[in-house]
Amino acid sequence: QVQLVESGGGLVQAGGSLRLSCAASGRTFSSNAMGWFRQAPGKEREFVAAISSSGANKYYADSVKGRFAISRDNAKSTGYLQMNGLKPEDTAVYYCASERKSGSTWGTLNIDFNSWGQGTQVTVSS
């Protein structure tokens, strides 16, 4: 199982930007899709974005489309989430995940993964 560690969260004003990183250990990172999710206080975890193992295919939740960009550098075993035009409603703990679960469907909001990071807090002030 791959180990994942997120970083890059923080406090930012509305309209600002942050880039989250997800550092992976283990040899399987480059052969697996990865995703970003978030969970706001009192809410369920929600899908944000996903990227295929090669980086060629990506998709996003409608709420972040056009503002967030997912990418990865397999040589560095690191995934990224560039967040621009941040809004107060983007405030949440952000998690990266890898190793898509068997039976979990690519291209849907219900995609799920076996390995998860500990999360990084993103707070957007108005």
N, C-alpha and C positions, 0 to 999 in steps of 0.2 A: 504494500500500500504506500502511496506517495504521501509525504509529509508536506504541508502547505503553511506558509507564514505570510500574512498580509502586512503591509505597511503603507504609509502615505496619507492616512486619515488625518483629520484635524478640524479646526474651526475656520470657516471662510464666510465672507459676506455674500449675499445673494448676487448672482451674476458672475461670481468668481469661478476659479478652476482648481481642480486637484487632480493628481495622478496617483492612483493606487497601484501598488505592486504586489505580486503574489510569487514568492520564491518557493520553488519546489525542490525537494530532495528525493532521490531515487531515480532509477533508470527508465521509468515508464512514462515520465511526463510528456516527452515528445511524441509518444504514440497514442495519446489520449486527448479527447476534447476537454475543454475546461469551460467553466462558467463563473459568472458573478451573480450574487444574490444580495438582498438586503432585508433587514428587519427593523422596522420602526417600533418604538415603545407601544405596547398594546395591540400590535398588529401581527399578522402572520408573515412568515418569510415569503418574499416574492422574488421572482426571476427578474434579472436585469439584462444580461447579455450572455451569449455563448459563442465559442470559437472552435472550429474543428482542429484536429491535431496538427495539420499543416499550416493552419491560419488562412486557408483559402476561402473558407465559408464562415459567415458570421450572421447572427441575427439578434434582435433587440426587442425589449418590451416597448410598447408604443409610448409609454410615459417618458422614455429616455432617448428615443430615436431622434437623431439629428443633433443631439447634445453630447452623448457619450460615445466613446469609441473603444472597442476591445481589441487587444493585440497580444502577441506573444513573441518571445525570442527563445526558440528551442535550444539554441547554443548556450544560452544563459539559464535555461530551465526556469524562466520567469514569464509570468503573464502580467498584463497591464489593463487598467481601466482608466482612460482619460475622460475626465468629467468637466465639461464646460457649461457655461450658462446655468450654474447651480441655483436651485430654488429651495426655499425652506422645506418644502415637502420631500426633498431628497435626503433630509436628515434621517440617518439610520446607522445601524451597524452593518458594514459591508463584509461579505464573506466570499472567498473564492473556493472553487470546488473542482475536482478532477475525477477521472475514471468514471465515465458514464455508466449508470446502472443498466444491467441487462433488462430489456423490455421498456426502457425509458426512451421516449421518442424524440429524436432530433427535430428541431424546428417548432417545438411547442413550448408553451409556458410551463408545462409540467415535467420538463426534462429534470432528471435527478442524477446525483452522483454519489459515489461511495466515499470519497475522501474530501474532507472539509478543513479549512483553516479556522483559526480562533476568532477571526473578525477584527475589523478596525473601525473606529467610530468616525463618522462624518457628520459634522454639525454645520448647518447653513443658517446664518442669522439674517433677519429681514432688515 
